[in-house]
Amino acid sequence: MADKQLLMLLYVAAGVLLAILSIPLIRRKIPPNGLYGFRVPKTMDNPELWYLVNQYSAKRMFWTAIAFVCVAVVLYLLPGVGAELYAMVCLGVFMLGLTITVVQSVNYLRSL
């Protein structure tokens, strides 16, 4: 049971951190940089594209983070869900959200 509790704390903390890191990008407060944001050559070379694409991507990442936190808490509270299943489902939800975010963001960049 302690393993599942530790996983829940880590997943919730990671989700909250990801949501918090998304907010400045959504608000267009982070200029092009080498550390964080949707960093591809097109966005790094064009500040206008940087802000558009990062705002778009960060909104999706914010909701991925919220979904991740919700799944982590709800699954933790469900009886009969062991630590291994818990870890697999939580990480699956996160990976699905991340994949959708990246694909939608790349498509958005291509449409500009």
N, C-alpha and C positions, 0 to 999 in steps of 0.2 A: 504494500500500500504506500510506503514511503517513496518508492520509485515513481509511482503515478502522481503523487503530490508534488514532488520535485519537478517532474515534467510539466505539470500544470502551471506551476509558478514560473518556470522558464518560458513556456509558450505565451503566457499572458504578458510577461515582461517584454518579450520580443515583439509581440503584437502592438503593445502600447508604444514602445520605442519606435517602431516602424510608422505608426500613425502620427506620432509627434514629429518625426523627421519629414513626413509628407507635407505637413502644414506650411512650412516656409516656401516649399516649391509650389504649392497650390496658390499661395499669395504672391508669387513671383518675387520673392525676396533674395533668392540665391542666384548669383550671376554664374556664368559658365566657369567651371572649375574642374580640377582633376580628381576630386574626391567623391562628390556625390551628386546624383541627378541622372538624367537619361543622356549619357555621354557617348555620342557617336560623332564621327567627323562632321556631319552636316549641322548638328546642334552646337558643337564646339566652335565652329567657324562662323556661325550666324546667331548673334544674340537674340534677334527677333524669334527665330525658330526655337532657340533654347527655351525661352520663356513659354511659348505656346505649347511645345511638346512636353516640357516638364510639368506644366500645370495639368495637362491632359493625363499624363502618366501618373502623376502623384495623386490625383483624385481617385484613380482606379486602385492604386496601391493603398491608399487610405482605407477604402472599403474592403480590400483584401485583408488588411490588418484587423479591422473590426470583425469581419467574419471569422478570422482565425482565433481571435480572443473569445468570441461567442461559442464557437465549436469547442475550444479547449475547456471552457467552464461547463458547458452543458454536458459534454461527454464525461467530464470528471464526476459530475453529479449522478450520472446514470449508473445504477447498480449492475454488476455483472460485466463491466467493461474492464478487462485487465490492462496492465501497463503496456504490453506489446501492441494490442489492438488500438489502444488509446493513442500511442505514439504514431502508429501507421496512419490512422484516420486523420489526425491533426496535421501531420506532415503532408498527407495527400491533399487536404483542403488548401493548405498553404501553397503547395506546388501548382495546383490547378489555378488558383488565383493569380499567382505570379506569372504563369504561362499565358493566361488570358490577358493580363496587363501588358506583357511584353509584345504579344502578337498585335493587340489593338493599338499600342503605341507606335509600333513600326508601321502599321497600316496607316495610321493618322499622319505620321511623318511623310510617308510616300504620297499622301493625298494633298500635301501642301505645296 
